[in-house]
Amino acid sequence: MAVHPIDYRYGSEEMRRIWDEENKLQKLLDVEAALARAHAKVGNIPEESARVISERANTAWVKLGRVKEIEAEIHHDIMAIVKALSEVCGEHGKYVHLGATSNDIIDTANALLIKESLAIVEKDLKELRSILKRLAREHKYTVCIGRTHGQHAVPTTYGMKFAIWLDEIQRHIDRMEELKERVLVGQMSGAVGTMASFGEKGLEIQRLVMEDLGLKPARISNQIIQRDVYAELMMVLALIASTLDKMALEIRNLQRTEILEISEPFGKKQVGSSTMPHKRNPIRSEKVSGLARILYSNVFPALLNNPLWHERDLTNSSVERVILPESFVLLDEMLKSMKKVLAGLEFFPENIRRNLYMTNNLIMAEPLMLKLTERGMGRQEAHELVRGLAMKAFEENRDLIEVARENEDVKKFLSENDFESLKPENYVGMAPRIVDNVIAWIEEKEKKEGL
């Protein structure tokens, strides 16, 4: 019976399959098989034994039910796997797990699971990057109001919004590449990490196992891969979640009834409320923001897992059984949800324009001030003059430019052409070029990736 929503509600089948019991068992068996092959290569065990162990180190031979049956008796998960594998290998079973300690198998198998999971996350990030690149290009001239402190500030463009997110997603892709160097690491170092159980061939055995599995060998360990590595992984996953949360929050705000400049897609048969038939709620974006909170919270236990008693204790183990699959499956859900939202994003141009002009050109106070300084008025004097005009326009509910036109001090410096030029659409600065620069940089990155 499924209990946790990651079992039935969140994440793709592809991501959930990575962390299901069968695949986790298979990865542990893969490590045991690689260890047997390494022993054979250095002459520690017969090649025939390594061949039999390798052939039977799979869930077709080693049944999950049998492993659980043994674990219920001996209360040790890895030894249960060792016994179950040994059973199906007959006389060759005596060579299973030779010289290894449990975390040699667990941590190396975890690296294999993380490798598969990061490949999915990276693929989703690159697809999200493509969607954002398209949106940035299509909307680099879509002028809208910029907001600071929740208040109308000065004009910006939707291209800028999307390019900001695009730039950030690329940083996450870069982080993923850097992270893989440190996190896709395994070990075969025995109790407390000295390799004493492997003798003088310890370093060679570790190298051969990791080469076989496509991982890097740890430079040093003390029975476990150091958990600063896992903490970094969780922080990167949480950082990606924070970007998705940022995007979702902005979409939710811009979808407010009073603003309604953009909206996440709403299906023809979609129901917004069980009692209010008119509702069009941003449920995908809200889900993204909600799930982000869990990924944030999983960073803290990952940090607590780094300091352990002496060479190791077991306090990290139960935590990692929860936070690793949970974080990957939930991030997978968030990424796929945000791809759907952005790919089908709806725009309401009339509302974008309405909000741009909502404040009767109060948003043109800065360009008005700068125009006065350009024409010879001192900057501080111009600021105080325009501040007074803005307060007057606000109190009288009038257009700032019209109020400025009536002011004698302003008229000494500005012509009618100057007044006519003071339009929100004319005050987006270098925004289109900035967007173009971001897109060009992204396309260079894509070329280097061989896309």
LINQUI-V239500 format. One line per field, one symbol per residue. phi: phi as a letter, one per 40 degrees, with the letter a starting at -180 (. if undefined). psi: psi as a letter, one per 40 degrees, with the letter a starting at -180 (. if undefined). burial: # if it has 16 or more other ideal C-beta (glycine too) atoms within 10 Angstrom, else .. A space follows every 10 residues. Layout:
BEGIN
phi: ???
psi: ???
burial: ???
END
This chain:
BEGIN
phi: .cbcdccabb gcdcccccbc cccccccccd cdccccccdc ccgcbccccc cccccbcacc cccdcccccc cccbfacccc cdccccdccf ccccccgcgc bdcdcccccd ccccdccccc ccccccccdc ccccccccbc bccaccbbfg bcbbcabcdc dccdcddccc cccccccccd cbccbbaabg dfgcgdcbgc cdcccccccc cccgbcccca abgbcccccc ccdccccccc cccccdcccc cccccddcbf cbaccbccbc bcacbbcccb cccccccdcc cdcccdcccc cccccccbcf caabcccccc cccccccccc cdcccccccc cccbdcbbdc cccdccbdcf gdccccccdc ccccchcccc cccccccccc ccccccfbcd ccccdccccc ccbbcccccc ccbdccbbfc ddcccdcccc cccccccccg c
psi: hhdheededi iiddddddei dddddddddd dddddddddd deediidddd dddddegied dhhddddddd dddefhdddd dddddddeeb dedeehfhei ideddddddd dddddddddd dddddddddd ddddddddfe eghihihhfe ihciiaiddd dddddddddd dddddddddd dddghiigea heeeedeeae eddddddddd ddefiiihdi ifdihheddd dddddddddd dddddddddd dddeeidecf diiiihidei hdiedgeehg igdddddddd dddddddedd ddddedhihb diaedddddd dddddddddd dddddddddd dddehiigdd ddddddedef edeedddddd ddddeeiidd dddddddddd dddddefihd dddddehddd dddiiddddd egiddefebe dddddddddd ddddddddef .
burial: .....#...# #...##.##. ..######## ########## #..##...## .###.##... .#.#.##..# #.....##.# ######.##. .##.###### ########## ########.# #..###.### ###.###.## .######... .#.####### ########## .##.##..## ..######## #.#.#.##.. ##..##.### .##.####.. #######.## ########## #.######## ##.##...## ####.#.... .........# #########. ##.###.##. ##..#..#.. .#...#..## ..######## #########. ##..#.##.. ###.##..## #####.###. ##....#... .##.##..## ..#.....## #.##.....# ..##...##. .###..##.. #..###.##. .#........ .
END
